[in-house]
Amino acid sequence: MSNDLRLRDFFGKRTSVMSQIHLLEFPSDQGVSINGGRPGSAKAPELIRAALGNLTPHATHYQKHTDIFERTQLSGVIPCDKEVETDQKRLAAAVADRLKTGVMPIVLGGGHETAFGHFLGYAQSDMPVTIINIDAHADVRPLKNGLAHSGSPFRQAVDHDSGLCSSYHVFGLNPSSVSLEHFHYVKKCGTPIFDYETTQEKIQEKLQETEGNIMISMDMDAVSQADAPGVSAPNTSGISKDLWLNLAFSFGKCSKVTSFDICEVNPLFDRDGQTVKLAALTIWSFLLGYSMR
């Protein structure tokens, strides 16, 4: 046996009946184009998954970490045909299938239109959920000419006819990128927190006070451009990569968190795969936290 095992050597070693986590790839960026952003995030999921496979388990927590990886299935790609609503429905069906059986879905996006498809999985499962988003933007814009896009997912979730979005909280907001109207919209349904106010302690408080299921969405543009250059909308301020990874760990460790997505990594604008690798390390950190539940 090799003495230099990587995560790709552990994924799915247990039977599917014993799996606890399914990784789903959602290669959509049509919503970014509709929102006037720069496309390219559709290329991220497969690269993130490959970069994750190259990582090693945590040496100090080796047994717990590897046990979770062995219970993690690589569940393939959700077909995306550039019809955002249709693609989101496909993602919703895949997420709902997992939620109904107690499996944790982790979705590798894709533009942030990923998040509404992710939420629709809860709507299809008739499961109330609190949404926590780490993002430089509130992403509560109205539809554009009736079309969903990467800037609208959380308004769509809050306003959804099911009423199953219990509340919406966004941390990491860049104060120069959030309109007054969007700020007040979020205040009506939850909590908007700017990047300079975002701390581990505030996240822990929100996790502790929340009752019921929690859906996590992490948009890589919340991170400073120095640490995450390859995103759809670069952030010249942003939170540090250390805080970002600590948040991912905390989300994984919280038993109320029932699903997770990561979005807006754009390999076309990356530097030496830096942002893709950070995204892979985000999933690694989340799963490390999950292994300690």
N, C-alpha and C positions, 0 to 999 in steps of 0.2 A: 504493500500500500504506500502511496506517496506520502511524504512527510510535509507536503506543501499544498494541502487540500484547499480548494476554493469553494465559494458558495454554489457554483454550478455542479459541484460533486455531491451536494446534499439535497437540492430541490427535489421534492416529490418522492423521496425514498420510502416514505410510508404509503400505504394504500390510500386511495382517494376517500375512502370511508373515514379515515382517521385525519384527513387534512383539516386544518383550521383556517387557513388563509389561502385566498386565490388571487394571483396577480393577473389583472386584465389590462390589455393595451388598447388605448383608444386614440388612434392616429388621425385626429381631426384638427384642422386649423382654418376651416372655411369660416367659422365664426369670427376669427381674428381678421380675416379679409373683409368681412361685412362690417366690422367695427372700425375699419380704416387702419388696422395695424399691419405689421410686417409678417407675412406668413413664414412658415418653416417649422413650427412646433409639431406638425404631423410626423416629422422625422425623428422626434425625440423618443417615443416609447421603446422602440427596439434597441436604441442605443443605451438608454437607461437600464433596460433589462440586461443587456450584455455587460455593461460596466458593473452592475450589481453582482453578476455571476463571477466577476474577476476578484471580488473582495474576499477576505478571509473572515471566519467567525472571530468574535472577541475572545482573546486567549484567556482572560481572567474568568469569563462567564461562558466558557466553551461549551459545556454540556447543555446548558439552557438554550444558548443561542443556536447550536446545531439542531437541537430537538425541534425548535420552531421552524428552521429552514427545511427540515425533513417533512414537516407537516404543511409546507407551503407548495401549492401547485402553480405551475406556470400555465395559466388557463387560456392563453392564446390572444388573438387579435379580434376586436369588435369591428366588423366591416363598416367602413365609412365611404359613402358615395357622394360627399359634398352637398347633401341635403341635410342641413343641420338638425332639423326636427326629427327626420327619419332616423338619422344616426343616433340621436339622443334616446329615442325610443328603444333602439337595439341595446344600447348601454343600460338603460333602465331595466330591461328584461333580464339581462345578465346579473345586474346588481340585486334585483329582487329575488332571483333564484337562490343567491347566496344568503341574503338576509333571512329568508324564510327557513333556511336549514341551519342557521346559526354560524355560518361561515363568514369570516371577515373578508370583504372585498377590498383590495387595494388597486386603485385605478391609476395607470400611468398615462397622463395626457401628453400631448394634445393642448389645444387652446383652452381657455377657461370656460368655454361652452360645455366642456366636460362636466362641470359641477352641476348643471341643471339635469343632465342625463343621470348623473349620480343621485341627485335628490329624487328624481322620478322613480328610482328603485324603491324608495321608502313609500312614495305615494301608491305604487302598485302593490306594496306589501301591507298597506293600511297601518303604517308604523309612524307615530309622531316622532319628530326629530328636532334637535337643536343643532344649528349649523354654526361652526366656528371656522372662520377664514383668516389665513395669514396672507396679507396682500397689500400692495402699495395703493390699490384702487378699491373703491367700494363695490364696483361691478353691479350697480343697481340702475343702470341706464334703461330707458324704455326700449322696446323693439324698434328696429329700423325698417321702415316700410313693411311692417308686419313680420319681419324676420328676426329670429333669435340670433344672438351673437355672443362673442366672448365677454362683452361688457354688461350683459343683461341677466346672467344666470340667477343671481340672488334676489333680484326683484321678481323674477318669474317664480322662484320658490316661495317667497313670502306671499305673493299674490295668488298662488295656485289655488284652484277651486277646492282641493282636498282639505285645505286648512291645516295640513300636517307639519308645516314648518312652524315649530313652537316659538322660535326666536332666531335672530341672526346677529352674530357678533363678529366684527372684523378688527383685527389687530395688525399693526405695521403700516397704517395708512401714511402715505407721503402727503403732508399738508398742502403742498403746492400742486397736487394732482387730484384733489377731491373738491368738487363743487359744493357750495353751501346747501343747495337743494338735496344733493345726495347724502351729505352729512346728516341733515335733519331727517331724511327718509330712514336712515339706519337707526337714528336715535329713537324713532317711533316703534321700531320692531326689535331693538336690541341695543348693542353697544358699539360705537365707533371709537377706536383708540389709535392715536397717531404713533408713528414709528418711535419718536423720542420718549413716548410714554409706555411703550411696550416692554414689559419685563416678565421674567419667569414667574415672579410672585403673582402678577395680575392674571396670568394664564392659569396658574394653579387655583387661584380664587374662583375663577370662572368655572373651571372643571369641577371643583368641589361643590359649588352652589347649584350647578345644573342637575336637574332630575331627568331621568330617562335617557334615551339614546342620543349620542352625539355623532354627527357627521363632521369630519375634518377635511378641509380643503387648503392646500398650501400652494400659493402662487409664487414661483421663484423670483418674480420681480420685486418681492418685498425685501430681498437681500441687496445689499450695496453692490453696485456695478463692478467694483474692484474684485469682489468675490464671485459674482455671477454675471459675467458679461453677455452670455448667450441666452438672452431672453427676448420676448416680443417687444417689451417696453423697458429699456434700461433705466435703472434707478441710481442717480448719482449720490443719493444719501443712503437711505435704507438701513435695515438692521444688520447686525454682524452675522457671519456664518456660524459663529459659536452659539449665539442665541437661537438661531434657526434650528441647528441640530439638537440643542437641548430641548426645544419645544417639540420636535419630532419624537424624541425619547419620551417626554412627558405624555404626549398623546398616546403613544404605544402602551405605556404603563397604565393608563387610566382605563378601568374596566367598563366605563360608560361609553367609550368610543367604540362604535360598531362598524365604521367604514372610514376610508381614507383615500384622498386623491392628491396627486401632485401635478401641477400644470405650468404651462407657458415657458418651458425650456425650449430654446430655439437654437438647434445645432448649427444653423447656417451662419450665426453670428457669434459662435463660441470661440474660445481661445485655448487651443491644445486640449479640447474636451473638458475644460475646467468646470463648466456649469453642469454638463452631463454627469461628471464624476460626483459633484456635490449633490445632485439629485439622487444618484445611486446611494450615496452615503446617508442621505435623508431616509430612504427606505430601510437601510441597514440599521440606523438609529431607532427608527420606529419599531422594527422587529426586535431589537435588543430590549427596548422598553416592554414590548408585548411579552417577551419571554420571562419577564419578572412579575407578571400579574399574579 
